């Protein structure tokens, strides 16, 4: 259920990480469970201790070398600078897809698919925030008086992730409801009907007709009692809660990456040994920004989403300003050149106003 890779991952990247890690720690090994809601504070502290042991050992063995930890929903993978360069090369393909097309539209996901993605995000966030505190410990001397301020920001991020985990516990009955075979089949049937009606797929490609799908829908409704108003209302509520939760975990991922980039600007750039981590954060900032901008367009703007986008843009601006100052004496950008540079970090090219699917239009016909 939890094998879905993190954002910016592909089958090639997953295989690469498993074949080229310097050290790795799976979530199930670190947390002693596969479920993020079972990670209480003592377990979280043990996760941090295990990550610290690995990080400290590697940095002691390879001083002044670039070591970075790639964290996905399945685990943490430490890479050396040589393999890290290949990882960044592989990550460009999914990144470009995100920037040009955005993520898969939310209305094409079943409730359980949304829940699985959200849970994968929570697993990644739990490991990431535990690892963040370790890196801040290594950077304490470099940050000087700024260390307390930066530390407090990441502590707030940790508290927010804990709130998201508490929230998923409250929604557990909704996840169980959405995980039933009848519910999954019914949702997928209705999504496919909508895709046919919107000409996003053809009957020839599917191998069956729209009328056949409608007949299957009626059979599934009678079998699972989905034709009752109470069933439709509960399904609607479960889907809406999961979508809202998914957007919050995605916002948290973007905010965390942005915080790291801002922290490195306080140091005048990432110090030796942490440049790889800075590149990982910029990769995540770019990818998550595309995802959240797409969600805001498809599903409507949210306060948290807009705050995360603004934070990401401020982090990018803070990084770019020293670079612009460095080259200002050598060249002057034309207005066209400035616009082109700005556009490269804007919303994905296809982020026009999308079809916004009302929940009941696909689940409660």
GIKAUR-V653682 format. One record per residue. SS is DSSP state (A for helix, B for strand, O for the rest). OMEGA is omega as a letter, one per 30 degrees, with the letter a starting at -180 (NA if undefined). Layout:
ss/omega
SS/OMEGA
SS/OMEGA
This chain:
ss/omega
O/a
O/a
O/l
O/a
O/l
O/l
O/a
O/l
O/l
O/l
A/l
A/a
A/l
A/l
A/a
A/a
A/a
A/a
A/a
A/a
O/l
O/l
B/l
B/l
B/l
B/a
A/a
A/l
A/a
A/a
A/a
O/l
O/l
O/a
O/a
A/a
A/l
A/l
O/l
O/a
A/l
A/l
A/l
A/l
A/l
A/l
A/a
A/l
A/l
A/l
A/l
A/a
A/a
A/a
A/a
A/l
A/a
A/a
A/l
A/l
A/a
O/a
O/l
O/l
O/l
O/l
B/l
B/a
B/l
B/a
B/l
O/l
O/a
O/a
B/a
B/a
B/l
B/a
B/l
B/a
A/a
A/l
A/l
A/l
A/l
A/l
A/l
A/l
A/l
A/a
A/a
A/a
A/l
A/l
A/l
A/l
A/l
A/a
A/a
A/a
A/a
O/l
O/l
O/a
O/a
A/a
A/l
A/a
O/l
O/a
A/a
A/l
A/l
A/a
A/a
A/l
A/l
A/l
A/l
A/l
A/a
A/l
A/l
A/a
A/l
A/l
A/a
A/a
A/l
A/l
A/l
A/a
A/l
A/a
A/l
A/l
A/l
A/a
O/a
A/a
A/a
A/a
A/l
A/a
A/l
A/a
A/a
A/a
A/a
A/l
A/a
A/l
A/l
A/l
A/l
A/l
A/l
A/l
A/a
A/l
A/l
A/l
A/l
A/l
A/l
A/a
A/a
A/l
A/l
A/a
O/a
A/a
A/l
A/l
A/l
A/l
A/a
A/a
O/l
O/a
A/a
A/a
A/a
A/a
A/a
A/l
A/a
A/l
A/a
A/l
A/a
A/l
A/a
A/l
A/l
A/a
A/l
O/l
O/l
O/l
O/a
O/l
A/l
A/l
A/a
A/a
O/l
O/a
O/l
A/l
A/l
A/l
A/a
A/l
A/l
A/l
A/a
A/l
A/a
A/l
A/a
A/a
A/a
A/a
O/a
O/l
O/l
O/a
A/a
A/l
A/a
A/a
A/l
A/l
A/l
A/a
A/a
A/a
A/a
A/l
A/a
A/l
A/l
A/l
A/l
A/a
A/l
A/l
A/l
A/l
A/a
A/l
A/l
A/a
A/l
A/l
A/a
A/l
A/l
A/a
A/l
A/l
A/a
A/l
A/l
A/l
O/a
O/a
O/a
O/l
O/l
O/a
O/a
O/a
A/l
A/l
A/l
A/l
A/l
A/l
A/l
A/l
A/l
A/l
A/a
A/a
A/a
A/l
A/l
A/a
A/a
A/l
A/l
A/l
A/a
A/l
A/a
A/a
A/a
O/a
O/l
O/a
A/a
A/l
A/l
A/l
A/l
A/l
A/l
A/l
A/l
A/l
A/l
A/l
A/l
A/l
A/a
A/l
A/a
A/a
A/l
A/l
A/l
A/l
A/a
A/a
A/a
O/a
O/a
O/a
O/l
O/a
O/l
O/l
A/a
A/l
A/l
A/a
A/a
A/l
A/a
A/a
A/a
O/a
O/a
O/a
O/l
O/a
O/a
O/a
O/l
O/a
O/a
O/l
O/a
O/a
O/l
O/a
A/a
A/a
A/l
A/a
A/a
O/a
O/NA
